[in-house]
């Protein structure tokens, strides 16, 4: 901060009267563009007083801009922490700001959180935030790669083999159908399960996130398929379907986690 250029004083050295006062007319003044709230937050970060509440995106960006301008490392650290906290709720706003200031960690975090938003919401928000060019292309490419990784869990089912036996694959009391996954491997499952996997795949194409897995939807499909009348299947349905939904969610999350976000 002290390396920034200072205005030349035309009044000579400061004059301090004997009564302890100060000749303010001769005090050099540097005009700043930041408003009072921004400067208050900036200085609170630097001094041992109650820290500012950096919980509003527009305010965080103002303090970040000032901290960058005045080369205040600790204030930069605090505002970057604030961006990380806000990213889950406002991923595209954080992505836009992080891109503008070259903050790769925060950009990557925001990109990951944005996967839980529908694609139309992401595009609309990017346009609203003024994100275009390379940052826009990189985020959409990352999203596409994450989508492919997530869909893999619904297209190849070898990961289910090591799970405890599931009633929709082993119980002979209810009708099962023969299906193949993308690798050609054959499975014998109850029809509702195929409909559920298809439903999850459709949701992932719009929102590539493990959040789309909902055990209630799986249970609803099972019950609507008329299987609820079979006492043998019904006795284990909740436990088996819950375990499957948890594992499916984990498989989707692990696939997405393998996709790195590129540097801008």
ZIMO-V85983 format. One record per backbone hydrogen bond with DSSP energy under -0.5 kcal/mol. NH is the residue of the N-H (numbers start at 1). CO is the residue of the C=O. If there is no record, write none. Layout:
NH/CO + NH/CO
This chain:
4/1 + 16/14 + 17/15 + 20/17 + 23/15 + 24/22 + 26/23 + 27/24 + 31/29 + 39/35 + 40/36 + 41/37 + 42/38 + 43/39 + 44/40 + 45/41 + 46/42 + 47/43 + 49/44 + 49/47 + 54/52 + 55/53 + 60/56 + 61/57 + 62/58 + 63/59 + 64/60 + 65/61 + 66/62 + 67/63 + 68/64 + 69/65 + 70/66 + 71/68 + 72/67 + 73/71 + 76/72 + 77/73 + 78/74 + 79/75 + 80/76 + 81/77 + 82/78 + 83/79 + 84/80 + 85/81 + 86/82 + 87/83 + 89/86 + 90/86 + 94/90 + 95/91 + 96/92 + 97/93 + 98/94 + 99/95 + 100/96 + 101/97 + 102/99 + 103/98 + 104/102 + 107/103 + 108/104 + 109/105 + 110/106 + 111/107 + 112/108 + 113/109 + 114/110 + 115/111 + 115/112 + 116/113 + 117/114 + 119/206 + 122/118 + 123/119 + 124/120 + 125/121 + 126/122 + 127/123 + 128/124 + 129/125 + 130/127 + 131/126 + 132/130 + 135/132 + 136/132 + 137/133 + 138/134 + 139/135 + 140/136 + 141/137 + 142/138 + 143/139 + 144/140 + 145/141 + 146/142 + 147/143 + 148/144 + 149/145 + 150/146 + 151/147 + 152/148 + 153/150 + 154/151 + 155/151 + 155/152 + 156/152 + 160/157 + 161/158 + 163/160 + 169/166 + 170/166 + 171/167 + 177/189 + 179/187 + 181/185 + 182/155 + 184/181 + 187/179 + 189/177 + 189/187 + 190/168 + 193/190 + 194/190 + 195/191 + 196/192 + 197/193 + 198/194 + 199/195 + 200/196 + 201/197 + 202/198 + 203/199 + 204/200 + 205/201 + 206/202 + 206/203 + 207/203 + 209/207 + 212/209 + 213/210 + 214/212 + 217/214 + 218/214 + 219/215 + 220/216 + 221/217 + 222/218 + 223/219 + 224/220 + 225/221 + 226/223 + 227/222 + 228/223 + 229/226 + 230/227 + 231/229 + 234/230 + 235/231 + 236/233 + 237/233 + 238/234 + 240/236 + 241/237 + 242/238 + 243/239 + 244/240 + 245/241 + 246/242 + 247/243 + 248/244 + 249/245 + 250/246 + 251/247 + 252/248 + 253/249 + 254/250 + 255/251 + 256/252 + 257/253 + 258/254 + 258/255 + 259/256 + 260/258 + 262/260
